[in-house]
Amino acid sequence: MTAPIAPIALTCGEPAGVGPELAVAARRALGAEVPFFWIGDPRHLPAGTGFAEISRPQEAAGVPAHLLPVLRHDFPAPNVPGVAEPANAASVIAVIERAVTLVRGGEAGAICTSPIHKKALKDGADFAYPGHTEFLAALAGVERVVMMLACESLRVVPVTIHIAIAEVPAALTAELLEETLRITEAGLRRDFGIAAPRLAVAGLNPHAGEGGAMGIEEISLIAPVLDRLRAGGMVVSGPGSADTMFHARARAGYDAAICMYHDQALIPIKTLDFDGGVNVTLGLPFVRTSPDHGTAFDIAGKGIARPDSLIAALRMACGMAAARLR
């Protein structure tokens, strides 16, 4: 029998964003279904929130389902919804570091991160990383990680991420593509319990280059990598035309789609499940998920933010942590 997982650590993220209110909404929706606790300053929770302060993560299991388990982390300043407070930046970072310490020490089963505001962290604490993912990789001592977006009907991985389209061909190297494919396959095995993952790889150009008529990257770069990995036993198809990869029949033939650039991956998943997508970081020594949205300053504190993505992220973190114990 598999031992139960330790509770999920949910970081507070940017206090002035929708993170605090969504944590409360997720607890209300999930109850005891997913064991998790929130790390942050209770003053930042919506007025009237029922919470129970815990001193150790393991105490979260004993908190009544109608209360939010809170591992207290005091911040220097209160929060005003929609207005980032630079004085709180260092504490936002410290909460992430604390969560990593807990998960690496076995006290937390996984990390689910609420959205941060990168400019606020840079302005208030000279944050030197492009975002959560790179910071977590640095804390874990991992050189290369992979961003996956996942929902019930699709998993996608962009090989290149937040760069201009004009920069993609130069950034797309055989080494990067191969590492992305290897990390993705290993993650599907370890974190999703898929014994023989099937990967579908998109081409860079329209119609996957159409034999060189619309670009040669498929022939010169992508295909040789795929051939090499197939020879080593990986189940990988492509390079295929991206415009035929995401209909229902095509999706039934693979476990994850590997795309060459950001929008090629994110447009289909956001079209299929805009509210329920989850950001997953593969390649870390611990499980990390995150809702697939930002701080949403424009609606913070108004009680209208949807918790769907956070709920899905907590459920996925729980499932991935359980898969690692099998």
C-alpha positions in Angstrom: 0.0 0.0 0.0 1.3 3.4 -1.0 1.8 5.8 1.9 -0.3 9.0 1.9 1.4 12.1 0.5 2.4 14.9 2.7 0.2 18.0 2.3 0.7 20.4 -0.7 2.4 23.7 0.1 0.5 26.6 -1.6 2.6 29.7 -1.6 0.9 33.1 -1.2 2.4 34.7 -4.3 1.8 38.4 -4.8 -0.4 39.5 -1.8 -2.0 42.3 -3.8 -3.1 39.9 -6.6 -5.9 37.3 -6.6 -3.8 34.6 -4.9 -5.1 35.0 -1.4 -8.8 35.0 -2.4 -8.3 32.1 -4.7 -6.6 30.0 -1.9 -9.8 30.5 0.2 -12.0 29.6 -2.8 -10.0 26.5 -3.5 -10.3 25.3 0.1 -14.0 26.0 0.0 -14.3 23.9 -3.2 -12.0 21.1 -2.3 -12.5 20.7 1.4 -10.4 17.8 2.6 -10.2 16.2 -0.9 -6.7 17.6 -1.5 -4.6 18.1 1.6 -2.9 21.5 1.3 -1.8 24.5 3.5 -1.2 28.1 2.6 2.0 29.9 3.4 1.6 33.6 3.9 0.5 36.4 6.2 -3.1 35.9 7.5 -3.6 39.7 7.3 -3.6 39.3 3.5 -6.5 37.0 3.4 -10.0 38.4 2.5 -11.8 39.8 5.5 -13.8 37.2 7.4 -11.7 34.3 6.2 -12.0 31.3 8.5 -8.5 29.9 8.9 -6.5 27.7 11.4 -2.9 28.6 12.0 -0.6 25.6 12.0 3.1 25.4 13.2 4.0 22.4 11.0 2.7 21.1 7.7 1.6 17.8 9.1 -1.0 19.6 11.2 -2.9 20.6 8.1 -4.6 17.2 8.0 -6.3 17.9 11.3 -7.8 21.2 10.3 -11.6 21.1 9.7 -12.5 21.2 6.0 -14.2 24.6 6.3 -11.0 26.3 7.5 -7.9 27.2 5.6 -4.7 25.8 7.1 -2.2 28.6 7.3 1.5 28.3 8.0 2.1 31.9 9.1 4.8 34.0 7.4 4.6 37.6 8.5 5.1 40.3 5.9 6.2 43.9 6.8 3.2 45.6 5.2 -0.5 45.0 4.7 -1.8 44.5 1.2 -4.1 46.7 -0.9 -5.7 44.6 -3.7 -4.4 45.6 -7.1 -1.5 47.6 -5.7 1.8 45.9 -5.3 3.8 46.9 -2.1 7.6 46.8 -2.8 8.2 46.3 1.0 6.6 42.9 0.7 8.8 41.7 -2.2 11.5 40.0 -0.1 8.8 38.1 1.9 7.2 36.8 -1.3 10.6 35.4 -2.3 11.2 34.0 1.2 7.8 32.1 1.1 8.9 30.4 -2.1 12.2 29.5 -0.5 10.4 28.2 2.6 8.2 26.0 0.5 11.2 24.5 -1.3 12.8 23.7 2.0 9.6 22.0 3.2 9.2 19.9 0.1 12.8 18.9 -0.1 12.7 17.9 3.6 9.7 15.7 3.0 7.3 17.9 5.1 5.3 18.9 2.0 4.4 16.6 -0.8 4.6 19.2 -3.6 4.5 22.9 -4.2 1.7 24.8 -5.8 2.7 28.4 -6.5 0.3 31.3 -6.6 1.2 34.0 -9.2 3.9 36.5 -8.5 4.4 40.0 -10.0 7.9 40.0 -11.4 8.3 43.8 -11.7 7.2 44.2 -8.0 9.9 41.6 -7.0 12.5 43.3 -9.1 11.6 46.8 -7.8 11.4 45.7 -4.2 14.0 43.0 -3.8 16.2 43.1 -7.0 14.8 39.7 -8.0 17.2 38.4 -10.6 15.1 35.7 -12.3 12.6 35.9 -15.2 10.0 34.1 -13.1 9.1 31.4 -10.8 10.4 28.5 -12.9 13.9 29.8 -13.2 14.0 30.7 -9.5 12.9 27.2 -8.5 15.4 25.6 -10.8 18.2 27.7 -9.2 17.0 26.7 -5.7 17.0 23.1 -6.7 20.4 23.3 -8.4 18.9 22.1 -11.8 20.3 23.6 -15.0 17.4 22.7 -17.3 13.7 22.4 -16.6 10.7 22.2 -18.9 7.4 24.1 -18.8 4.4 22.0 -19.5 0.8 23.3 -19.7 -1.8 20.6 -18.9 -5.5 20.1 -18.8 -7.7 17.0 -18.9 -7.7 16.8 -22.7 -4.2 18.0 -23.6 -0.6 18.4 -22.4 1.7 20.8 -24.3 5.4 21.7 -24.0 6.9 24.7 -25.8 10.6 24.2 -26.6 11.2 28.0 -26.8 9.1 30.1 -24.5 9.1 33.9 -23.9 11.1 35.2 -26.9 10.1 37.0 -30.0 9.0 34.9 -33.0 12.0 36.3 -35.0 14.4 34.8 -32.4 12.9 31.3 -32.4 14.9 29.8 -35.3 18.2 30.7 -33.8 17.2 29.6 -30.3 15.9 26.3 -31.5 18.9 24.0 -31.4 19.2 20.2 -31.6 20.6 20.1 -28.0 17.6 22.1 -26.6 15.1 20.0 -28.5 16.6 16.7 -27.4 16.8 17.8 -23.7 13.2 19.0 -23.8 12.0 15.7 -25.2 14.1 13.7 -22.7 12.9 15.7 -19.7 9.3 15.6 -20.9 9.4 11.8 -21.4 11.0 11.3 -18.0 8.4 13.6 -16.4 5.5 11.7 -17.9 6.8 8.5 -16.5 7.7 9.8 -13.1 5.0 12.4 -12.4 2.0 11.1 -14.5 2.6 7.3 -14.2 2.7 6.8 -18.0 4.8 3.7 -18.6 5.5 4.3 -22.3 4.9 8.0 -23.1 4.0 8.9 -26.6 5.3 12.3 -27.8 4.1 14.2 -30.9 6.4 16.9 -32.2 5.3 19.8 -34.2 7.3 21.3 -37.0 8.5 24.9 -36.9 7.1 26.0 -40.3 3.7 25.8 -41.8 2.8 22.3 -43.0 6.0 21.1 -41.2 8.0 22.7 -44.0 6.3 20.7 -46.7 9.4 18.9 -47.8 11.6 22.0 -47.7 9.3 24.2 -49.7 8.4 26.3 -46.6 11.5 26.0 -44.5 14.2 23.5 -43.9 14.4 23.3 -40.1 12.2 20.1 -40.1 14.7 18.4 -42.3 18.0 19.8 -41.1 17.3 20.0 -37.3 14.1 18.4 -36.0 13.9 15.1 -37.9 17.5 14.0 -37.1 16.9 14.5 -33.4 13.7 12.5 -33.5 15.4 9.7 -35.5 18.1 9.5 -32.9 15.6 9.3 -30.0 13.5 6.7 -31.8 16.6 4.6 -32.3 17.0 4.7 -28.6 13.5 3.5 -27.9 11.6 6.7 -27.4 8.0 6.7 -28.8 8.0 10.0 -30.7 6.2 11.1 -33.9 6.8 14.0 -36.2 7.7 16.6 -37.1 4.1 17.1 -37.9 2.0 20.0 -39.2 0.8 21.9 -36.1 -2.5 22.8 -37.7 -3.5 19.1 -37.7 -2.2 18.1 -34.3 -4.8 19.3 -31.9 -8.2 18.0 -33.0 -9.7 15.3 -30.8 -8.7 12.3 -33.0 -5.1 13.5 -33.2 -4.9 14.2 -29.4 -5.9 10.6 -28.8 -2.7 9.4 -30.3 -0.2 11.1 -28.0 0.4 11.9 -24.3 2.1 15.3 -24.9 2.6 17.6 -27.8 6.0 19.2 -28.2 5.8 22.6 -29.9 8.5 24.9 -31.2 7.4 28.2 -29.7 5.1 29.7 -27.1 1.9 30.4 -29.0 2.0 27.2 -31.0 1.6 25.4 -27.7 -0.6 27.7 -25.7 -3.2 28.7 -28.2 -4.6 25.1 -28.4 -4.7 24.5 -24.7 -6.2 27.8 -23.8 -8.8 27.3 -26.5 -9.7 23.9 -25.1 -9.7 24.8 -21.4 -9.1 28.5 -20.7 -10.0 28.3 -17.0 -8.6 24.9 -16.1 -5.1 24.8 -17.5 -2.2 24.1 -15.2 1.4 25.1 -15.4 3.8 22.2 -14.5 7.5 22.4 -14.2 9.2 19.1 -15.2 12.8 18.2 -14.3 12.7 19.4 -10.7 13.5 17.0 -7.8 10.1 17.9 -6.5 6.6 18.4 -7.9 5.6 22.0 -8.8 2.4 23.2 -10.3 0.8 26.6 -10.7 -2.4 28.0 -12.0 -2.1 29.2 -15.6 -2.9 32.9 -15.0 -1.2 36.0 -13.5 -1.9 38.2 -10.5 -4.9 39.8 -12.2 -4.6 43.1 -10.4 -7.6 44.5 -12.2 -10.0 42.1 -10.5 -8.1 41.5 -7.2 -10.3 41.9 -4.2 -13.5 42.0 -6.1 -14.5 38.4 -5.4 -15.0 37.6 -9.1 -11.7 35.7 -9.8 -12.4 32.1 -10.8 -10.5 29.4 -8.8 -10.7 26.7 -11.5 -7.1 26.8 -12.5 -5.8 26.8 -8.9 -8.2 23.9 -8.1 -6.9 22.0 -11.1 -3.3 22.8 -10.1 -3.7 21.5 -6.5 -5.4 18.3 -7.8 -2.6 17.8 -10.3 0.1 18.4 -7.7 -1.6 15.8 -5.5 -1.7 13.3 -8.3 1.8 13.9 -9.4 3.1 13.6 -5.8 1.3 10.3 -5.4 2.8 9.0 -8.7 6.3 9.7 -7.4 5.5 7.5 -4.4 4.5 4.4 -6.4 
